[in-house]
Each structure stands twice: as structure tokens, then as C-alpha cells.
């Protein structure tokens, strides 16, 4: 099922390299948003992932009628095959809240597979406020 909404929280955020590589050309509408989950940083891979949980993830929703073209490209970089045991990340339709209007919508979202939660909890670093952009900014200011 394709919706025209994709919630992103990490390397696909506007201004970052993967946004320019995979999203910008489609000129989606962008809406600041929040979703449920716990944000982890994978130091060995240098990117974030989300595990289902009670935290809040800060990100944006991309809205585009080109989503049937966008998602297969993103599936490829996220190593999503449609089968959890064969996927690096999984893609699910989740509830997301648009910050400007307070509206709850459905959007595609990439998540860490629950079957590998124990590995993530041992090897990942929790980003408590769920804000990858802030995390990156603070990390860059320390270097």
C-alpha cells in the first residue's frame, strides 16, 4: 500500500546528503512532525534508527504524489525487502502528528525490526530527545 506521506527522522532530513540524493528532485511538501518510538544512534554505521517504544521522534513528513517512485529508492538504501528477516529496516504505516496543525495522519516510516531489538539495545546509543538534527549539530560543534 502506498500513501503519499513519508515520515523521516535521520539521513533523509532536508539539508542532509540523502535528502538531496533521493528526495529533493521530487519537490515534496515538507511538514515538521513527530512520531512514537525510541531513536538510536549506531556508532559503527554512523546513522540513526528507530525502535518501537514510548519515546517521541522529531522529524518531517514528505508529501508527494511521486511516493510510488520515491519509496522503492528509499527501500533500497534502507535494505527493506518486505520480509523482516531479510531486511535491515522495515517499513510500516504509522500514526504521525503534524506539528503545525496538530493533525494526526498516516505515513510510511522505517523502523528497526523488533526481532533484533536486543542487539540494538546492546550496540546502539539512545538519543533521548529523539532529535537527530540536534544530535548532529552538537556532535559537529564538539569537533
DSSP file (Angstrom, degrees, kcal/mol; ACC not computed):
  #  RESIDUE AA STRUCTURE BP1 BP2  ACC     N-H-->O    O-->H-N    N-H-->O    O-->H-N    TCO  KAPPA ALPHA  PHI   PSI    X-CA   Y-CA   Z-CA
    1    1 A X              0   0    0      0, 0.0     2,-0.5     0, 0.0     0, 0.0   0.000 360.0 360.0 360.0 132.0    0.0    0.0    0.0
    2    2 A X        -     0   0    0    106,-0.0     2,-0.3     2,-0.0    66,-0.1  -0.930 360.0-176.3-110.4 126.7    1.3    3.4   -0.9
    3    3 A X        -     0   0    0     -2,-0.5   105,-0.1     2,-0.2   104,-0.1  -0.742  35.1-122.8-103.6 163.3    0.4    6.6    0.9
    4    4 A X  S    S+     0   0    0     -2,-0.3    60,-2.2    63,-0.1     2,-0.4   0.281  87.6  86.9 -88.0  11.2    1.7    9.9   -0.3
    5    5 A X  E     -A   63   0A   0     58,-0.2   103,-2.5   101,-0.1     2,-0.4  -0.934  49.9-179.9-118.4 134.3    3.3   10.6    3.1
    6    6 A X  E     -Ab  62 108A   0     56,-2.2    56,-3.0    -2,-0.4     2,-0.5  -0.985  15.4-151.4-131.1 121.8    6.7    9.5    4.3
    7    7 A X  E     -A   61   0A   0    101,-3.2   103,-0.5    -2,-0.4     2,-0.3  -0.816  19.4-176.7 -91.6 127.0    8.0   10.3    7.8
    8    8 A X  E     +A   60   0A   0     52,-2.8    52,-2.2    -2,-0.5    -2,-0.0  -0.924  20.5 168.6-124.6 152.2   11.8   10.7    8.1
    9    9 A X        +     0   0    0     -2,-0.3   123,-0.5    50,-0.2   124,-0.2   0.391  65.0  26.6-138.8  -4.2   13.9   11.4   11.1
   10   10 A X  S >  S-     0   0    0    122,-0.1     3,-2.2    38,-0.1     6,-0.1   0.127 116.0  -1.7-132.8-119.2   17.5   10.8   10.1
   11   11 A X  T 3  S+     0   0    0      1,-0.3     7,-0.8    37,-0.2     8,-0.7   0.571 122.9  60.6 -67.9  -9.3   19.7   10.9    7.0
   12   12 A X  T 3  S+     0   0    0      6,-0.2    -1,-0.3     7,-0.1     3,-0.1   0.388  75.9 123.6 -95.4   2.3   16.8   11.9    4.7
   13   13 A X  S X  S-     0   0    0     -3,-2.2     3,-2.2     1,-0.1     6,-0.4  -0.300  78.5 -84.8 -61.8 147.0   16.0   15.1    6.6
   14   14 A X  T 3  S+     0   0    0      1,-0.3    -1,-0.1     5,-0.1     3,-0.1  -0.241 116.8  26.9 -52.8 136.8   16.1   18.3    4.5
   15   15 A X  T 3  S+     0   0    0      1,-0.4    -1,-0.3    -3,-0.1     2,-0.2   0.158  98.1 107.8  95.0 -17.7   19.6   19.7    4.1
   16   16 A X  S X> S-     0   0    0     -3,-2.2     4,-1.8    -6,-0.1     3,-0.6  -0.539  82.4-105.7 -93.9 163.1   21.3   16.3    4.6
   17   17 A X  H 3> S+     0   0    0      1,-0.3     4,-2.2     2,-0.2     5,-0.2   0.868 116.6  50.3 -57.6 -44.8   23.1   14.4    1.8
   18   18 A X  H 3> S+     0   0    0     -7,-0.8     4,-2.5     1,-0.2     5,-0.5   0.811 106.4  57.1 -68.8 -27.2   20.5   11.6    1.3
   19   19 A X  H <>>S+     0   0    0     -8,-0.7     5,-2.6    -3,-0.6     4,-2.3   0.956 111.0  42.7 -62.5 -48.6   17.7   14.2    1.1
   20   20 A X  H  <5S+     0   0    0     -4,-1.8     5,-0.3     1,-0.2    -2,-0.2   0.861 117.9  47.3 -65.8 -34.7   19.5   15.9   -1.8
   21   21 A X  H  <5S+     0   0    0     -4,-2.2    -1,-0.2    -5,-0.2    -2,-0.2   0.874 130.6  12.6 -74.7 -38.3   20.3   12.5   -3.4
   22   22 A X  H  <5S+     0   0    0     -4,-2.5    -3,-0.2    -5,-0.2    -2,-0.2   0.666 131.9  26.8-117.3 -20.8   16.9   10.8   -3.1
   23   23 A X  T ><5S+     0   0    0     -4,-2.3     3,-2.2    -5,-0.5     4,-0.4   0.812  95.4  74.1-116.0 -43.9   14.1   13.3   -2.3
   24   24 A X  G > <S+     0   0    0     -5,-2.6     3,-1.9     1,-0.3    -4,-0.1   0.802  89.9  61.6 -52.4 -40.7   14.8   16.9   -3.4
   25   25 A X  G 3  S+     0   0    0     -5,-0.3    -1,-0.3     1,-0.3    -2,-0.1   0.760 100.4  55.8 -60.9 -24.1   14.2   16.3   -7.1
   26   26 A X  G <  S-     0   0    0     -3,-2.2    -1,-0.3    -4,-0.0    -2,-0.2   0.564  97.9-142.9 -84.8  -8.8   10.6   15.3   -6.4
   27   27 A X    <   -     0   0    0     -3,-1.9    -3,-0.1    -4,-0.4    -2,-0.1   0.911  26.8-170.6  47.4  57.3   10.0   18.7   -4.5
   28   28 A X        -     0   0    0     -5,-0.3     2,-0.3     1,-0.1    36,-0.2  -0.322  28.9-104.5 -71.6 158.2    7.7   17.2   -1.8
   29   29 A X  E     -C   63   0A   0     34,-2.5    34,-2.4     2,-0.0     2,-0.4  -0.643  39.7-144.5 -74.4 143.6    5.8   19.3    0.6
   30   30 A X  E     -C   62   0A   0     -2,-0.3     2,-0.4    32,-0.2    32,-0.2  -0.953  19.2-178.5-121.7 129.9    7.5   19.2    4.0
   31   31 A X  E     -C   61   0A   0     30,-2.2    30,-2.8    -2,-0.4    28,-0.0  -0.986  29.8-122.8-129.0 121.4    5.8   19.3    7.3
   32   32 A X  E     +C   60   0A   0     -2,-0.4    67,-2.4    28,-0.2    68,-0.5  -0.394  49.3 164.5 -57.6 138.7    7.5   19.2   10.7
   33   33 A X  E     -CD  59  98A   0     26,-2.6    26,-2.5    65,-0.3     2,-0.3  -0.937  32.7-139.3-152.9 169.3    6.2   16.2   12.6
   34   34 A X  E     -CD  58  97A   0     63,-2.0    63,-2.8    -2,-0.3     2,-0.3  -0.977  16.2-177.1-135.4 150.3    6.6   13.8   15.5
   35   35 A X  E     -CD  57  96A   0     22,-1.9    22,-3.4    -2,-0.3     2,-0.3  -0.912  32.0 -96.8-139.3 166.8    6.1   10.0   15.8
   36   36 A X  E    S+C   56   0A   0     59,-0.5     2,-0.2    -2,-0.3    20,-0.2  -0.621  70.2  79.3 -86.2 144.8    6.3    7.4   18.5
   37   37 A X  E    S-     0   0A   0     18,-1.8     2,-0.5    -2,-0.3    15,-0.2  -0.829  73.5 -83.8 148.6 178.6    9.5    5.4   19.1
   38   38 A X  E     -C   51   0A   0     13,-2.9    13,-2.4    -2,-0.2     2,-0.4  -0.980  36.8-139.4-119.2 125.4   13.0    5.4   20.5
   39   39 A X  E     -C   50   0A   0     88,-0.5    88,-3.0    -2,-0.5     2,-0.4  -0.713  21.1-172.5 -88.4 128.9   15.8    6.9   18.4
   40   40 A X  E     -CE  49 126A   0      9,-3.2     9,-2.3    -2,-0.4     2,-0.5  -0.916  16.7-142.4-119.1 147.0   19.1    5.1   18.5
   41   41 A X  E     -CE  48 125A   0     84,-2.9    84,-2.4    -2,-0.4     2,-0.9  -0.934   9.0-150.3-105.0 130.5   22.5    6.1   17.0
   42   42 A X  E >>> -C   47   0A   0      5,-2.5     4,-2.6    -2,-0.5     3,-1.1  -0.839  10.3-170.1 -99.7  96.5   24.5    3.3   15.5
   43   43 A X  T 345S+     0   0    0     -2,-0.9    -1,-0.2    80,-0.4    81,-0.1   0.854  83.5  55.1 -57.7 -37.7   28.2    4.5   16.0
   44   44 A X  T 345S+     0   0    0     79,-0.3    -1,-0.3     1,-0.2    80,-0.0   0.768 122.0  28.8 -69.6 -23.3   29.7    1.7   13.8
   45   45 A X  T <45S-     0   0    0     -3,-1.1    -2,-0.2     2,-0.2    -1,-0.2   0.574 100.6-133.4-109.1 -15.6   27.4    2.7   10.9
   46   46 A X  T  <5 +     0   0    0     -4,-2.6     2,-0.3     1,-0.2    -3,-0.2   0.888  67.6  96.2  62.5  45.8   27.0    6.4   11.8
   47   47 A X  E   < - C   0  42A   0     -5,-0.9    -5,-2.5   -37,-0.0    -1,-0.2  -0.981  68.5-109.0-153.4 163.9   23.3    6.7   11.3
   48   48 A X  E     - C   0  41A   0     -2,-0.3     2,-0.3    -7,-0.2    -7,-0.2  -0.588  25.3-175.8 -95.8 156.7   20.1    6.6   13.3
   49   49 A X  E     - C   0  40A   0     -9,-2.3    -9,-3.2    -2,-0.2     2,-0.4  -0.954  18.7-130.7-140.5 160.8   17.3    4.0   13.5
   50   50 A X  E     - C   0  39A   0     -2,-0.3    62,-3.9    60,-0.2     2,-0.4  -0.954  13.4-165.6-118.5 133.1   14.0    3.9   15.4
   51   51 A X  E     - C   0  38A   0    -13,-2.4   -13,-2.9    -2,-0.4    62,-0.1  -0.918  39.1 -96.8-110.1 140.6   12.8    1.1   17.5
   52   52 A X  E    S+     0   0A   0     60,-0.4     2,-0.3    -2,-0.4   -15,-0.1  -0.286  72.0 116.6 -54.7 139.0    9.2    0.9   18.6
   53   53 A X  E    S-     0   0A   0      2,-0.2   -16,-0.1    -3,-0.0    -1,-0.0  -0.977  74.8 -74.8 176.5-173.6    8.7    2.4   22.0
   54   54 A X  E    S+     0   0A   0     -2,-0.3   -16,-0.1   -18,-0.1    -2,-0.1   0.324  89.3  99.6 -92.3   6.8    7.2    5.1   24.2
   55   55 A X  E    S-     0   0A   0      1,-0.0   -18,-1.8   -19,-0.0     2,-0.4  -0.144  71.7-112.9 -81.8-176.5    9.6    7.9   23.2
   56   56 A X  E     - C   0  36A   0     72,-0.3     2,-0.5   -20,-0.2   -20,-0.2  -0.980  20.4-154.1-122.9 132.7    9.0   10.7   20.7
   57   57 A X  E     - C   0  35A   0    -22,-3.4   -22,-1.9    -2,-0.4     2,-0.4  -0.909   8.7-145.6-107.8 128.9   10.9   11.1   17.4
   58   58 A X  E     + C   0  34A   0     72,-2.8    74,-0.5    -2,-0.5     2,-0.2  -0.791  45.2 112.3 -92.7 134.3   11.3   14.5   15.8
   59   59 A X  E     - C   0  33A   0    -26,-2.5   -26,-2.6    -2,-0.4     2,-0.3  -0.825  55.0 -89.2-166.3-154.1   11.3   14.6   12.0
   60   60 A X  E     -AC   8  32A   0    -52,-2.2   -52,-2.8   -28,-0.3     2,-0.5  -0.963  20.7-129.9-138.4 156.7    9.4   15.7    9.0
   61   61 A X  E     -AC   7  31A   0    -30,-2.8   -30,-2.2    -2,-0.3     2,-0.5  -0.939  16.9-153.3-104.7 128.5    6.7   14.3    6.7
   62   62 A X  E     -AC   6  30A   0    -56,-3.0   -56,-2.2    -2,-0.5     2,-0.5  -0.885  10.1-164.5 -94.7 130.5    7.3   14.5    3.0
   63   63 A X  E     +AC   5  29A   0    -34,-2.4   -34,-2.5    -2,-0.5     2,-0.3  -0.977  23.8 145.9-118.9 122.4    4.0   14.6    1.0
   64   64 A X    >   -     0   0    0    -60,-2.2     3,-1.3    -2,-0.5   -36,-0.1  -0.981  52.5-139.4-156.1 139.7    4.3   13.8   -2.7
   65   65 A X  T 3  S+     0   0    0     -2,-0.3     3,-0.4     1,-0.3   -60,-0.1   0.566 105.1  69.5 -71.9  -7.4    2.2   12.2   -5.4
   66   66 A X  T >>  +     0   0    0      1,-0.2     3,-2.2   -40,-0.1     4,-2.0   0.289  62.1 113.1 -90.4   9.4    5.5   10.7   -6.5
   67   67 A X  H <>  +     0   0    0     -3,-1.3     4,-2.7     1,-0.3     5,-0.3   0.831  68.1  62.5 -55.1 -35.2    5.8    8.5   -3.5
   68   68 A X  H 34 S+     0   0    0     -3,-0.4     4,-0.4     1,-0.2    -1,-0.3   0.757 112.0  39.3 -62.6 -20.0    5.4    5.3   -5.6
   69   69 A X  H <> S+     0   0    0     -3,-2.2     4,-0.8     2,-0.1    -2,-0.2   0.795 117.3  49.1 -90.3 -36.0    8.7    6.4   -7.3
   70   70 A X  H >X S+     0   0    0     -4,-2.0     4,-2.1     1,-0.2     3,-0.6   0.932 103.0  58.5 -70.5 -47.9   10.4    7.6   -4.1
   71   71 A X  H 3X S+     0   0    0     -4,-2.7     4,-3.6     1,-0.2     5,-0.2   0.872 100.0  54.3 -59.6 -43.2    9.7    4.6   -1.8
   72   72 A X  H 3> S+     0   0    0     -4,-0.4     4,-1.6    -5,-0.3    -1,-0.2   0.887 110.6  48.6 -59.6 -34.9   11.4    1.9   -3.9
   73   73 A X  H <X S+     0   0    0     -4,-0.8     4,-1.6    -3,-0.6    -1,-0.2   0.918 114.6  44.5 -66.8 -43.1   14.6    4.0   -4.0
   74   74 A X  H  X S+     0   0    0     -4,-2.1     4,-2.3     1,-0.2    -2,-0.2   0.893 108.2  58.4 -69.0 -39.0   14.5    4.5   -0.2
   75   75 A X  H  X>S+     0   0    0     -4,-3.6     5,-2.9    -5,-0.2     4,-0.5   0.904 105.1  52.7 -53.4 -40.8   13.6    0.9    0.3
   76   76 A X  H ><5S+     0   0    0     -4,-1.6     3,-0.8    -5,-0.2    -1,-0.2   0.926 111.0  42.8 -65.3 -45.5   16.9    0.1   -1.4
   77   77 A X  H 3<5S+     0   0    0     -4,-1.6    -1,-0.2     1,-0.2    -2,-0.2   0.808 116.6  48.8 -72.7 -26.1   19.1    2.3    0.7
   78   78 A X  H 3<5S-     0   0    0     -4,-2.3    11,-1.1    -5,-0.2    -1,-0.2   0.483 109.9-126.4 -86.6  -2.9   17.3    1.1    3.9
   79   79 A X  T <<5 +     0   0    0     -3,-0.8     9,-2.4    -4,-0.5     2,-0.6   0.904  50.7 162.5  56.4  44.9   17.7   -2.5    2.7
   80   80 A X      < +     0   0    0     -5,-2.9    -1,-0.2     7,-0.2    10,-0.1  -0.859  15.9 168.0 -97.1 121.9   14.0   -3.1    3.1
   81   81 A X        -     0   0    0     -2,-0.6    -1,-0.1     2,-0.3     3,-0.1   0.533  56.8-106.2-107.5 -11.2   12.8   -6.2    1.2
   82   82 A X  S    S+     0   0    0      1,-0.2     2,-0.5    -7,-0.1    -2,-0.1   0.278  99.0  92.4  97.4  -9.9    9.3   -6.6    2.6
   83   83 A X    >   -     0   0    0      1,-0.1     3,-1.7     3,-0.0     4,-0.4  -0.974  69.3-148.1-120.3 116.9   10.4   -9.6    4.7
   84   84 A X  G >  S+     0   0    0     -2,-0.5     3,-1.5     1,-0.3    -1,-0.1   0.877  96.4  53.0 -54.1 -44.7   11.6   -8.7    8.2
   85   85 A X  G 3  S+     0   0    0      1,-0.3    -1,-0.3    30,-0.0    28,-0.0   0.681 115.6  41.6 -68.4 -15.0   14.1  -11.5    8.5
   86   86 A X  G <  S+     0   0    0     -3,-1.7     2,-0.4     0, 0.0    -1,-0.3   0.268 102.5  86.6-111.5   9.4   15.7  -10.4    5.2
   87   87 A X    <   -     0   0    0     -3,-1.5    -7,-0.2    -4,-0.4    26,-0.1  -0.863  60.7-152.6-115.4 144.3   15.6   -6.6    5.8
   88   88 A X  S    S+     0   0    0     -9,-2.4    25,-0.6    -2,-0.4     2,-0.3   0.933  93.3   9.6 -72.9 -49.4   17.9   -4.2    7.6
   89   89 A X  E    S- F   0 112A   0    -11,-1.1     2,-0.3   -10,-0.2    -8,-0.3  -0.862  77.7-134.9-121.7 161.1   15.0   -1.9    8.4
   90   90 A X  E     - F   0 111A   0     21,-3.0    21,-3.0    -2,-0.3     2,-0.5  -0.843  11.0-138.0-112.4 155.0   11.3   -2.5    8.0
   91   91 A X  E     + F   0 110A   0     -2,-0.3     2,-0.3    19,-0.2    19,-0.2  -0.961  29.4 167.3-115.3 126.9    8.7    0.0    6.5
   92   92 A X  E     - F   0 109A   0     17,-2.7    17,-2.1    -2,-0.5     2,-0.6  -0.904  40.0-111.1-131.8 160.6    5.4    0.3    8.2
   93   93 A X  E     + F   0 108A   0     -2,-0.3     2,-0.3    15,-0.2    15,-0.2  -0.858  48.1 177.1 -92.4 122.7    2.5    2.7    8.1
   94   94 A X  E     - F   0 107A   0     13,-3.0    13,-2.2    -2,-0.6     2,-0.4  -0.823  35.4-100.7-126.2 160.2    2.4    4.7   11.4
   95   95 A X  E     - F   0 106A   0     -2,-0.3   -59,-0.5    11,-0.2     2,-0.4  -0.682  43.0-177.9 -78.2 134.1    0.5    7.4   13.0
   96   96 A X  E     -DF  35 105A   0      9,-2.8     9,-3.1    -2,-0.4     2,-0.5  -0.985  20.1-137.2-135.1 143.0    2.3   10.7   12.8
   97   97 A X  E     -DF  34 104A   0    -63,-2.8   -63,-2.0    -2,-0.4     2,-0.5  -0.903  13.1-139.3-105.7 124.0    1.4   14.1   14.3
   98   98 A X  E  >  -D   33   0A   0      5,-3.0     4,-2.2    -2,-0.5   -65,-0.3  -0.688  12.2-149.2 -77.2 127.2    1.9   17.3   12.1
   99   99 A X  T  4 S+     0   0    0    -67,-2.4    -1,-0.1    -2,-0.5   -66,-0.1   0.857  88.9  54.0 -71.2 -36.1    3.3   19.9   14.4
  100  100 A X  T  4 S+     0   0    0    -68,-0.5    -1,-0.2     1,-0.2   -67,-0.1   0.845 126.6  18.8 -69.7 -32.9    1.8   23.0   12.7
  101  101 A X  T  4 S-     0   0    0      2,-0.1    -2,-0.2    -3,-0.1    -1,-0.2   0.617  92.2-127.6-112.2 -17.6   -1.8   21.8   12.7
  102  102 A X     <  +     0   0    0     -4,-2.2    -3,-0.1     1,-0.3     2,-0.1   0.483  57.9 150.8  78.2   2.6   -1.8   19.0   15.4
  103  103 A X        -     0   0    0     -5,-0.2    -5,-3.0    -6,-0.1     2,-0.5  -0.429  42.5-138.2 -70.5 138.7   -3.4   16.7   12.8
  104  104 A X  E     + F   0  97A   0     -7,-0.2     2,-0.3    -2,-0.1    -7,-0.2  -0.868  32.2 169.4 -95.9 129.6   -2.7   13.0   13.1
  105  105 A X  E     - F   0  96A   0     -9,-3.1    -9,-2.8    -2,-0.5     2,-0.4  -0.826  35.2-108.4-131.6 170.2   -2.0   11.3    9.8
  106  106 A X  E     + F   0  95A   0     -2,-0.3     2,-0.3   -11,-0.2   -11,-0.2  -0.839  42.5 167.0 -98.9 140.4   -0.8    8.0    8.4
  107  107 A X  E     - F   0  94A   0    -13,-2.2   -13,-3.0    -2,-0.4  -101,-0.2  -0.993  40.1-102.9-150.2 151.5    2.7    7.9    6.9
  108  108 A X  E     +bF   6  93A   0   -103,-2.5  -101,-3.2    -2,-0.3     2,-0.3  -0.510  44.2 179.7 -67.7 145.1    5.3    5.4    5.8
  109  109 A X  E     - F   0  92A   0    -17,-2.1   -17,-2.7  -103,-0.2     2,-0.4  -0.981  25.7-130.4-151.7 139.1    8.1    5.1    8.4
  110  110 A X  E     + F   0  91A   0   -103,-0.5     2,-0.3    -2,-0.3   -19,-0.2  -0.790  33.4 177.7 -93.8 133.1   11.3    3.0    8.5
  111  111 A X  E     - F   0  90A   0    -21,-3.0   -21,-3.0    -2,-0.4     2,-0.3  -0.897  35.7-101.0-133.0 157.6   11.9    1.1   11.8
  112  112 A X  E     - F   0  89A   0    -62,-3.9   -60,-0.4    -2,-0.3   -23,-0.2  -0.619  53.0-101.8 -73.0 136.4   14.4   -1.3   13.3
  113  113 A X    >   -     0   0    0    -25,-0.6     3,-1.9    -2,-0.3    -1,-0.1  -0.403  20.8-136.4 -63.6 131.8   13.0   -4.9   13.2
  114  114 A X  G >  S+     0   0    0      1,-0.3     3,-1.7     2,-0.2     4,-0.3   0.808 101.7  68.2 -57.3 -29.9   11.6   -5.9   16.7
  115  115 A X  G 3  S+     0   0    0      1,-0.3    -1,-0.3     2,-0.1     3,-0.2   0.694 105.0  42.2 -65.1 -17.0   13.3   -9.3   16.2
  116  116 A X  G <> S+     0   0    0     -3,-1.9     4,-1.9     1,-0.1    -1,-0.3   0.088  78.8 114.1-114.6  21.8   16.7   -7.6   16.5
  117  117 A X  H <> S+     0   0    0     -3,-1.7     4,-2.6     1,-0.2     5,-0.2   0.879  72.7  56.0 -61.3 -40.1   15.8   -5.3   19.4
  118  118 A X  H  > S+     0   0    0     -4,-0.3     4,-1.4     1,-0.2    -1,-0.2   0.911 107.0  49.4 -61.6 -42.1   18.2   -6.9   21.8
  119  119 A X  H  > S+     0   0    0      1,-0.2     4,-2.1     2,-0.2     3,-0.3   0.928 111.8  49.1 -60.7 -45.2   21.1   -6.4   19.5
  120  120 A X  H  X S+     0   0    0     -4,-1.9     4,-3.0     1,-0.2    -2,-0.2   0.909 108.0  53.0 -62.5 -43.2   20.2   -2.7   19.1
  121  121 A X  H  < S+     0   0    0     -4,-2.6    -1,-0.2     1,-0.2    -2,-0.2   0.809 114.5  42.9 -63.9 -29.1   19.8   -2.1   22.8
  122  122 A X  H  < S+     0   0    0     -4,-1.4    -1,-0.2    -3,-0.3    -2,-0.2   0.803 127.2  28.5 -83.3 -31.6   23.3   -3.5   23.4
  123  123 A X  H  < S+     0   0    0     -4,-2.1   -80,-0.4    -5,-0.2   -79,-0.3   0.598 106.2  76.4-110.3 -15.1   25.1   -1.8   20.4
  124  124 A X     <  -     0   0    0     -4,-3.0     2,-0.5    -5,-0.3   -82,-0.2  -0.527  69.0-130.7 -97.2 165.4   23.2    1.4   19.9
  125  125 A X  E     -E   41   0A   0    -84,-2.4   -84,-2.9    -2,-0.2     2,-0.2  -0.973  25.1-126.9-115.7 123.5   23.2    4.7   21.8
  126  126 A X  E     -E   40   0A   0     -2,-0.5     2,-0.9   -86,-0.2   -86,-0.2  -0.497   8.4-150.1 -71.0 133.0   19.8    6.1   22.7
  127  127 A X    >   -     0   0    0    -88,-3.0     3,-2.0    -2,-0.2   -88,-0.5  -0.888  15.5-158.4-100.2  99.1   19.2    9.7   21.6
  128  128 A X  T 3  S+     0   0    0     -2,-0.9   -72,-0.3     1,-0.3    -1,-0.2   0.799  84.4  45.0 -56.4 -39.5   16.8   10.7   24.5
  129  129 A X  T 3  S-     0   0    0      2,-0.1    -1,-0.3    -3,-0.1   -71,-0.1   0.500 102.2-128.3 -87.6  -0.5   15.1   13.6   22.9
  130  130 A X    <   +     0   0    0     -3,-2.0   -72,-2.8   -91,-0.2     2,-0.7   0.735  65.1 131.8  67.8  23.2   14.6   11.8   19.6
  131  131 A X     >  +     0   0    0    -74,-0.2     4,-2.1     1,-0.2    -1,-0.2  -0.850  30.3 177.0-117.3  96.6   16.1   14.7   17.6
  132  132 A X  H  > S+     0   0    0     -2,-0.7     4,-2.8  -123,-0.5     5,-0.2   0.885  82.4  55.6 -64.6 -41.0   18.7   13.5   15.0
  133  133 A X  H  > S+     0   0    0      1,-0.2     4,-2.2     2,-0.2    -1,-0.2   0.912 110.2  45.4 -61.4 -42.6   19.3   17.1   13.6
  134  134 A X  H  > S+     0   0    0      2,-0.2     4,-2.6     1,-0.2     5,-0.2   0.927 111.7  52.9 -64.8 -44.6   20.1   18.4   17.1
  135  135 A X  H  X S+     0   0    0     -4,-2.1     4,-2.3     1,-0.2    -2,-0.2   0.919 110.6  47.2 -56.4 -46.7   22.4   15.4   17.8
  136  136 A X  H  X S+     0   0    0     -4,-2.8     4,-2.6     1,-0.2    -1,-0.2   0.923 111.4  51.2 -61.6 -44.9   24.3   16.0   14.6
  137  137 A X  H  X S+     0   0    0     -4,-2.2     4,-1.9     1,-0.2    -2,-0.2   0.905 112.1  45.7 -60.7 -43.0   24.7   19.7   15.4
  138  138 A X  H  X S+     0   0    0     -4,-2.6     4,-1.1     2,-0.2    -1,-0.2   0.887 112.2  51.3 -68.3 -38.3   26.0   19.1   18.8
  139  139 A X  H  X S+     0   0    0     -4,-2.3     4,-0.6    -5,-0.2     3,-0.4   0.909 111.2  47.8 -65.5 -40.8   28.4   16.4   17.6
  140  140 A X  H >< S+     0   0    0     -4,-2.6     3,-0.7     1,-0.2    -1,-0.2   0.855 107.3  55.7 -67.6 -35.3   29.8   18.8   14.9
  141  141 A X  H 3< S+     0   0    0     -4,-1.9    -1,-0.2     1,-0.2    -2,-0.2   0.745 104.3  55.1 -71.8 -20.5   30.2   21.6   17.4
  142  142 A X  H 3<        0   0    0     -4,-1.1    -1,-0.2    -3,-0.4    -2,-0.2   0.674 360.0 360.0 -81.6 -18.0   32.4   19.3   19.6
  143  143 A X    <<        0   0    0     -3,-0.7    -1,-0.2    -4,-0.6    -2,-0.2   0.456 360.0 360.0 -98.1 360.0   34.8   18.6   16.7
